[in-house]
Amino acid sequence: MKCTKNYRLSYTDKAKRIVDELTLEQKVHLMGGTVTLKDMLRDINSDKHYNYTPYPAGGIEEKNVDPMLFCDGPRGVVCGTGKSTCFPVSMLRGATFDIGLEERVGHAIGKEVRAFGGNLFAGVCINLPYNPGWGRSQETYGEESYHLGQMGSALVRGVQEENVMACVKHYAFNSMEISRFKVSVECDKRTEREVYLPHFKDCIDAGAASIMSSYNLYKGTHCGHDDYLLNQVLKKEWDFDGFVMSDFIWGVRDTVQAANGGQDMEMCCTQYFGDKLVQAVKEGLVPEDKINDAALRIIRTILTFTEADNNSYDESVIGCKEHVELALETARKGITLVQNKNGVLPFSKEKAERIAVFGKLANKANIGDHGSSRVFPEYVVTPLQGMAKVAENTEVIFYDGSDMEHAKRLASDADYTLFVVGFDHDDEGEYISDDKASSYTDSVGGDRKDSLGLHQDEIELIQAVGPINRNSAAVLIGGNMIMMEEWKDSVSSILMAYYPGMEGGTAIAEILFGDVNPSGKLPYVVPHLESDLPQVDWDTTQQNYNYYHGYAKLEKEGIKPSVPYGFGLSYTTFKTFDSEFFSDEKYITASCKVKNTGDIAGAEVIQLYVGFNNSSIDRPKKLLRGFQRVELKPGETKEVTIKSPIEKFKWFDEEINDWVLEHMDYEVYIGTSSSNEDLLEGKVTL
């Protein structure tokens, strides 16, 4: 198993022998990408695109050290055109709360990376959105650090078990797009350690081979140059044995600062390393020991994933039937039923002679951002195409909604009405300013800086047309939380579909018509007011990240959310009962029985929260510390047991610069969302 630390360290001596035989120039060659800016531009401006083929770095053929071959992600492999499997975005996969499923996605992606000729997948994105308006938050799993660490670790394991290096990004504090090249993030050390770094450590502990540093600055220092983040925390404190690479093109700004700060590899074009780094060493500005350490890390990691590899993959695995079915399964399990008044969903195929569908997104192949994470699958199923396939005997009338009176007439004559609304790559996603766009991607998204709600014309459409026919539902498309207060009472049912991948339209239709029972859970909180969320200046050179965000902030301030974190409805009903709570030296354990009290099969996500109301310091009311997805037949009861490491209950004391466990009574909750109404409560003493 290539993801284990001990396995990699067994290659240390061999890697060191190779390093000792290399010239300074050869060692520095390992530390830079070998694709040129000209090569990138040629691909982007032709019938190809960014990362059309794996991007190489390093490699020394005469020493049998393969180059690193980079493939971007995270919703699939970005290489090629009309080939790769496009999985749902990570935010939807986070909504599955299914670690085993995410490992399977990792295996599929790892196989496709290998089939494209790559050996590294840079798609484990675990940045925490301080505010859900971050345009690129679709690439991460949600707002909760513990959840991010668990899901990211699952992807690491899956990818690396296919002998592909997993690169975790973007380290650290990267959750703004418009300002990402200039903003300096500020936060206190306790916030840093408890909120923004733990999920990175979880992925390191899971065996991640590589870390990508971020563009932004932290406390005035570029993260790609940051001695504290890269050398002190990552390599020394966390004992990371892999290598660090920069984010592309603008991730390194200074030769000496980056090399001394712990940057091992400049990607994907060599601008500041290469000859400039050789000269800096010769002038005594960078110790050669720094170069030796970087070379050792790179060689050791690459040897681990190439020398013992007996697997081979041909191109037939790319976009194969098995992987496409996995993408569909993932969409089915992540799409989240947020509201279902009067049980309007699922639509009845027998009663649905005519359905009126409104919103231009219903007829759009919409798989998310068009930046570096863009995948190019063979096809994309739109919601309209999915409905035609799933409910073939139903007349589907599509109208974009531009004429309100005409829309009202269509709604009044239909058995059901459906609104497909939300966002696409123009609204949110990776942002490249005009002066940089021609050299990287065609992305124009950026942060949702104006509003976290729908477009005004969509709001007005739902408000005007929704009440005409109460057999109505809205399907929301987008990468993170969407405000609903202005219009949610105008429709009976609401589905959050995120960006559901190449088979997303199929999954949406299957859920709408009851072929699939929804089981996703929101990996973020939905407030009543945007002002209840942390405020961000999206175009700035300095932004402070406070300790509280998301559901923890609302709960601490006594603000009831519109929809709680971890919430999701089903077409069946569940009951939790007979809870038990106990602890030992390493774990707190919570268990309960869960019964499917309805008449169809379904899945529930049981969640474990730990409360800190007895703390002598300022701590959250409670935090997620475990979860487990469980499938239940009608009438079936299962016992669910969740263990949480006591290490995850500690707080970081800045005065002693260490983690501290409070000895007190802890509240422990087990149930189906973060709302106290959905939880069974107990207590343990540590």
N, C-alpha and C positions, 0 to 999 in steps of 0.2 A: 504494500500500500504506500504510494508515493507521497501521501500528505502527512506522514508522521515525521516529527522532528528528528527522532533518533535515527530513522532511516537515512535522512539527509546528512546528518552529522557523521555517519559512517563513511561518507565520501570526503571528509575533510582532509585526511592525509594525502589522498590521491590528488585532490585539487591543489593542495599546497605544493606538492612536488611539481605540478605543472606551472604554477605561478612562479616558483623559484627558477624555472628555466626560461622565463619570458623576459624580453627586453621591456624597458619602460614604455616604448611606443606600442608594443603588442598589448600590454596590460591596459593602456589607455584606450586602445582600439576596442576592447571589450566593453568600454563604458559609454559608447555612443551609438545612436541609430545610424544605419548606413543607407537609408533612403534619403534622397535629397528633396529639398523644397521644390525643385524643378520636376522631379518625379511625381510628387503629390499633385502639383498643378496640372501636369499632363493628364493624369487620371481623372481629376475633377472636371477638367474642361473638355474631356472627350466623352465617349459613350460609356466610360467607366465611372468610378466614384471613389471617395475617400475609403482607404483600406480595402480596395477591390481585391488585392492579394495580401497575404500576411506581410507586415512590415518587419524587416530584419534589423538586428542590432548585434554587434560583436561577432563572436565566432572566430576560431583559429583552426583552420583546416588541418594544418600540419601536426597539431596536437590533438586531433580528433575531438575538438570542442565545437559542437554545433552552434550556429547563431541562435539567438532568441528570435522567434517568429511570432509577431504580435497580431492578435485578432481582437477587435473591439466587440462590445456587447452593450447592455446585458439581456436584451430580449431575444437573443439568438446571435449567430455569427454574422457580422456585417459584410463579409467577403462575398464576391460574386454577384450576379444579378439573376433573379428568377430561380434561385436554388434553395437558399437557406430556409429552415423552419423559423417562422416568426412566432415566437411565444407571446403570450400576454406580457405587458410591462410588469416590472417588479412590484409595483403598487398593488396590482390585482393578485399577483402571486402571494404577496404579504397577506392579502385578505383571505386566502385559503387557510392560514394558520396551520399549514401541513408541511412539516419538516421532511417527511419521507417523500412527498411529492416534489419538493424543491430539489432534493438530492437526485431524483429521477430526471428532472429538467437539466440538472448539472451534467449527468451522464450523457444525455442526448446532445447537449451543446459541446461537451468535450469530444464526443465522437465526430461531430461536424467540423470542429476546429482541426482535428487530425486529418480529416478527409480533404480539407482545403490546404493542407501542408503546414499548418501552424502548430506551435507547441505552447502558446501562452494565450489565455483568455482574460482580457481586461474588463470583465463585466460584472464583478462583484462590487456593486455600488451600494454603500451603506451609510451615506451621509444622512444626517438627521435634519429634517426641515424645521428650522426655528419658527418659520411662518409658512403655512401651506401654499402661499403664493409663489414660492420658489419654482421657477419654470421647469426645472429639471427633476423635480421631486418624483415624477413618474418612474424614474430609474431606481428609486429606493423602495423599501418595503413598508414604510409608515413612519409615524411620529415617535415611536417608543423604542428607547435604546436597547432594552432587553430583547425585544422582538426582532430588532434589526440584527443583533448579534447571533440569535438562533437561526434566522433565515439565511443570513449571509454565510454562516458556518456550514449550513447544509449545502449551499451552492458550491462552496470551496471543496467539500468532501466529494461531491458528485463529479465535478470537473476533474479533480486531481486523481481520482481513481481511474480515469481514462488516460493517465499519463500526460496530462496537460497542466501546465503551471497556472494557478489561479492568481490574478492580480486584484488586490482589494483597493478600492479608491473611494473618494479622493481625500487623502490624509493631510490636513483635517480642517474642520470648521467651514466646509464648502457647502453653502446653501443659499447662494445668491448668484444670479446669472449676469445681470446688466453690469454689476460692479466687480465681477469675479477677478478681473486682472488688476484691480487697484485697491480693493477694500482691505482694510486691516480690521480683523475681528478682535474684539476685546472681551474677556470674561475673567472672572476670578478663578483661582486654581481649583476650588471645590467644584464649581460648575464644570470646568474642563474635565476633571477626573470622573465625576459621577454621571454626567450627561452626555458629553461629546466624544469621549475616548473609549468607554467600556466596550462598545460593539466592535471597535477595531481590535482591541485585545482579544475578544472572543474569537475572531477570525484568525488571529495569529495563533492562539492556542489550538485552533482546529487544524493548523498546519499550513496556512496560506504561504505560498512560495514567494510572493512579491507584493510590494506596496507601491501605489502611485501617489506621489505628493501632489498637492493641489496648487492652483494658480494664486489664490488669495494670500494675503499676509496674515500672520498671527502676532499681535502685539508689536507690529512694526517690522517684522521680518518675513520675507517670502518663505512660504512653507517648504519650498524646494531647497532652501538654504538653511533651514532652521536646526541648529545644533541641538536645541532643547527637544524638539519633537522627534528628530531623526536619530541622533546619537544617544542622547540621554534617556529618553522614554522608550522609544521603539527598540533600539539595539541593545542597550544596557539593561534597563529596568525590566523590559518584557522579554529580553533574551531572544529577539528575532534573529533567525539565522539565514533568512533569505536576502533578497536584494531590493533596493528602492529604485524606482524609475520616476522620472519627471513626467508631469502632464505635458502634452505635446507643444512643441515650438516655443511657447512662452513660459514654460515651467521652470526654466533656468535663466537667470538674468545676469549672473556674474560667475566667472570661472572659479575664482578662489573661494568665494563665499559658499558656492554650492558644493565644491569638493570637500572643503573643510567641514561644512555643515552636515555631511552624511549622505549626500546624493551619490548614488552608485552608477546611475545610467541616465544620460540625457537622451530623451526621445522627442520625436522620431528622427529628427534631423540633428546632426552634430554642428552646433554653432559656437558653443562656449567651451566644450571639452575638446577632444582631438588635439591638434597641434598647440592650441592655446593652453591646454592643461599640461601637456608635456613641458612647455616653456615655463609654466608656473612652478612645476616641480624642480626644474633645473635652476630656477632663480631662488629656490628655498621658500616660496610662498605657500606651497602645499607639500607636506611631508610625504615621502614615498610610501610610508606605512599606510597612509590613507588609500593610496592607489592599490597597494597589495591587499588590503582588506576588501575593497570593492571587487577586485578581480577574483579573490577567493570566494566571495559570496556568489558571484555570478557563475563561476565555473562549477562550484559545488552543486548549485541548484540545477543547472542545466544537465550535468552528468547524471544527477538523480533521476531526471525525467526522460533521459534518452538512452543511457547505457544499458539499463535493465529492462528496456521496453521490448516486449515480444509481440505486441499487438500491431496490426496493420489495418488501415481503413481505406476503402476505395470510395469514389465519389457517389456511389449508389446510396450511401447512408445519408447524404445531404438531402434534407427535405423528404425523407422516406415516409412511407405510410405510418409506420410506428411512431415517428416523431410528430407528425401532423396530428395523429390521434391523441398524443400526449398534450399537444398545444390545446386541443379542443377540451380534453378532460380538465386541464388547468383552468380554462375560461369558465367551464361549468361550475367548478368548485369555488371560484373567487368572486364571480358576479354576486352582488349583495342586494337583497331585498330590504329596503329601508322603511317602506310604508306600504300597507295593504289594507286600506279601509274597506270594510264590508266584504272582504275576501274577493275583490274584483279579479285579482290574479289567482290562479292562471285563467287566461281567456279560454272559453269553451269552444273547441273546434266545431261542435255540433251547432252551437248558436251563432258562431262567427261567420255568417254569410258574407258580410262586408265589414272591412276594417279600414278606417281612415288614418293614414300615417302622415304626420306633419314634421317638418324640420329637414333642412338640407343634409344633415349628417346621416339621415336614414339611407341615403343613396350614395354614401361616400366610403371608399376604402380608407379607413382611418385607423392606422396602427400606432400613431403617436409621433413623437419628435422626428424631425428631419435632420438632426445634427449627427454627431458621431455615433449615436446608438441606432441609427436607422438600419433596418434589415430589409432585404430585397427578396421576398418570397415569390414563389411561382404565381400565386393568386391571393386575393383577400376576399372573404365573404362579407358583403355588406349586410346590415340589418334587413333591408328589403329582400335581398337574395336569400337570406336565411328563412325569412317568413314564407317565401314562395316554396321553399323546399320542405319546410316543416308543416305548413298548413296549406297544402296544395289546392284544397277545395274552397278556400276562402278567397273572395275577391279583395285584393289589396289596392286601395286608392291612395296614391302618393301625391302630396301637394306640399310645396316648400313653405306655404303659409304667408306668402307676401301680400295677399288680399284677405283681410280679416273676415269680411262678410262672406266671401266664398268659402273660407275655411269653416265658418260657423255652419253654413248649409251642409257641407260635407259631413261634419260631425253629427248633425242632427239626423242625417239619413243613414248613419253607420250603426252597426251593432256595438262596435268598440272604437275608441280613438286612442291613438298612440302618438306621443311626442318624442322624437329622438333629438336631443339638444346637448349642447356642451361645447367642447373645444377641439381644435386640431393643431397641427404644427405651427400655424401662423399665430395662434393665441398663446402658446406656452412651449417651452423647450429650450434647448441649448441656444445661447445667444452669442453671436459673433458680430462685433461692430463693423461698420462699413469699411474701415481701413484694414480690417483683418479678414473679412469674409471671403475675398477672392482666393485667399491662400489656404482655406480650410474646408468650409462647408457652405451650403446654401441656406443654412438655418436662419430664421428670422424670429423665432419665438420669444425667448426671454421670460421674465417674470410676469406674473399677473398683478401688475402694480396698481391698476386702476380699480379693480373690484375682484372679489372672490366669488361673485355670483355669475349667473348666466348673462349672455348678451341681452341688452334691453329689449330687442325685438322678440327674443325667445320668451322673456318674462311676460311681455304683453300678449304674445300669442297664447301662452298657457292660461293666463288670467282671463282672457276673453273667450277662448274656445273650450277650455277644460270644463267649465260648468255646464256647457250645452249638453254634454253626454257624460254622465257620471261613471259609465263603464270605461274609465280612462286610466292611462298609465303614462309615466314619463321614464324614458331611459336616458340616463346621464352618461356622457362620454367625457373623460378627462383624467388627468394624472394625479389629482389630489382632491381634497375637500372642495365641495361646491355648495355655496350658501343656498338655502331653500326657503327662507322665511317668507319672502314676498309672494310665493306662488304655490307652496306645497298643499294648501287647502283647496286649490283649484283642480287638483287631480286626486284620484283615489289611491293610486299605487305609484311607487317610485323604485326603480332599479338603478343601482350604481354599477355601470359596466366597465368603468375605467377605460383603458385602451386594450381591448380583449384579444388582440392578435389576429393571425390570418384566418382562423376559424371563428372569430368573434361573433359574426352575424348568425352563424349556426347556433352557437350557445345562447345568444340573446333570445332567438326565436324559440328554442327548445324550452327555455325557462318561461317565457311569456305564455306558451300554450301548454305547459304542464308536463312535457316529456321529461324534463329534468326538474328536480326539486332544489331551489336555491339554498346555498349553505355558506356563502361568504360572510365575513364579519368585517366591519369597517376598521381599518388599521389607523384610524385617526378619529378625533372628536369633531362633531359639527356643532358650532355654537349658534346661539340666536343672533348674536351681533358680532361683526368683524372686530369691533373694538375690544371684545373679550380676549382676543388673541394678542400675542406679542407684536408690537409695532416695528416695522422695518422701513428704513429709507433705502429703496432699491437702487438708487443712483447716488453713491456716496463713497468716500474714502475711509470712513470709519463707522463700524456698527458694533454695538454692544449686545452680547448674548447673555441674557439673564438666566437664573437657575430654573425658573418655571416656564413651561410652555405646554401647549396641548391640554390633554385632559387633566394633568396634574395641576396646571395653573387654574383652570376653572374650578376644580374641586377645592383647592386651597383657598380660593376667594369666595367660596360658597355660591358659585354661579351654576345653575342647572343648565346643562347643554340641551340643544335641540335634539341631538342624537348622541348617545354616549359612545366612547371608544369600545371597540369589541362587539358592537351590536350588529345583529343581522337576523331577519325573520326567515321563516320557512313556511312551506305549505302544510306542514304537520306541526304538532305541538310537542313540547318536551317538559318534563318535570324533573327537578333535581331534589334529592332528599337524602337522609341518613348520612350527613357529613361527619367526618372524623378528622382530627388534627393532632399531630404529635411531632416531636423533634428528637434528634440524636446529635452526636458531636459534629456531623457534617451537613445534615439536611433538615429542613422542615418539610413535612409530608402532609398533604391534604388529600382526602378522598371523599367521594360522594357517589351515590347511585343516580343514574340518569335514565329516564324512561321515555320512550316515544309513546305519547298518549293519543296520537292521531291514527289515521287509517292508511297512511302511505309511508314508505321508507324515507328516511332523511338522515342528515348528518348535523351534529351539534359540536361546537367548539367550547370545551370546558376550560375556564381560565382561572388561574391562581393569582391572587393579589395579596400583598403583605402590607399591613398598616403600621404607621409610626406615630400614633396619637399620644403615646406615652413618652415620646422622646423629650429630652431636655434641651434639644436644639431645634432649629427650624428645619423640618423635614416634610415631605409630601404626606397627604392624608393616606394615600396608598399607592403602590406601584405594581405593575404586572411583573410576576416572577415565575411564570410557568403557564403552559397551555397544552392541550391535547385534543385532537379532532377524533370524534367517535361516530361510527355509522350504526344506525339502529333500524331494525325492521319494525313494522307496526306492532305496538304492544310490547316490544322487547325492552328489557332493562339490562344495563351493564354498569359495573362498578368502574369508576375512573380514579386512578391514583396518580398524583403529580408530586414529584420531588423538586425542591428548590434548594440549591446550595446556600448554606449560611453565609458564605463569602459574599453573596449578592445582597446581603442585608446591611453591610457595613457602610459607613460614611467616611468621607475623606477629611481628615483634620489638618488644616493648613499649618497650624502651629507646630505640629510634630512631623508634618509632611508624610503622613502614613494613614492607612485605613484603620478604622476603629469599629469594633462591634459593641453596641450598647447592650448592657445586661438589663433587660426589662421584659415586660409583657408586650408581645406583638400581636396585633389583630391579624388573623389569617382568613381570607375569603376565598370561596370557590363557587363558581357559577358561570353565567353565560354572557356577561358583559361587565364593564367597569361600574355600572350603576349599582348602588347598594340594593335597589329593588330586585336585581337579578342575581344576588349573591347570598350564599349561606355563610354565616360568620362563626369563627371560633377564636381560640386564643392559645398561644404557646409562650412559654417563658424561657428565655435564653440568659 
